Amino acid sequence: MEINWVIIAVILVGAIALILYLIKKNQKDKKEVTKFFNTDTTIRKESELDEEEEY
């Protein structure tokens, strides 16, 4: 049985491409999560109403 180097090369290239894609996606998600946690998400008191919520 002979080793088919073409198939091994295609699989390796595909695996490397997948790893690079996942790293890039992870960096993008990391920036979004950092931005989300750095925004002001405090809960307003009930006495503080928006300008639109005048009762």
C-alpha positions in Angstrom: 0.0 0.0 0.0 1.5 3.3 -1.1 1.1 6.6 0.8 -0.9 9.0 -1.3 0.9 12.3 -0.6 -1.6 14.4 -2.5 -4.5 13.4 -0.2 -2.4 14.0 2.9 -1.4 17.5 1.5 -5.0 18.4 0.8 -6.1 17.4 4.3 -3.2 19.3 5.9 -4.0 22.5 3.9 -7.6 22.2 4.9 -6.8 21.7 8.5 -4.4 24.7 8.5 -7.1 26.9 6.7 -9.6 25.8 9.4 -7.3 26.7 12.2 -6.5 30.1 10.7 -10.2 30.8 10.2 -11.0 29.9 13.8 -8.2 32.1 15.2 -9.5 35.1 13.1 -13.1 34.5 14.2 -12.0 34.2 17.9 -10.1 37.5 17.7 -13.2 39.2 16.2 -15.4 37.8 19.0 -13.0 38.8 21.6 -13.2 42.4 20.5 -17.0 42.3 20.5 -17.1 40.8 24.0 -14.6 43.3 25.3 -16.6 46.2 23.9 -19.8 44.7 25.4 -18.3 44.5 28.9 -16.8 47.9 28.7 -20.1 49.6 28.0 -22.2 51.0 30.8 -24.8 48.4 31.6 -25.8 49.7 35.0 -29.4 49.4 35.9 -31.2 52.7 36.3 -33.3 53.5 39.3 -37.1 53.4 38.9 -37.2 57.1 39.7 -35.1 57.9 36.6 -37.3 58.1 33.6 -36.4 58.6 30.0 -37.5 61.7 28.3 -40.0 59.6 26.3 -41.5 58.0 29.4 -43.3 60.9 30.9 -46.3 59.8 32.9 
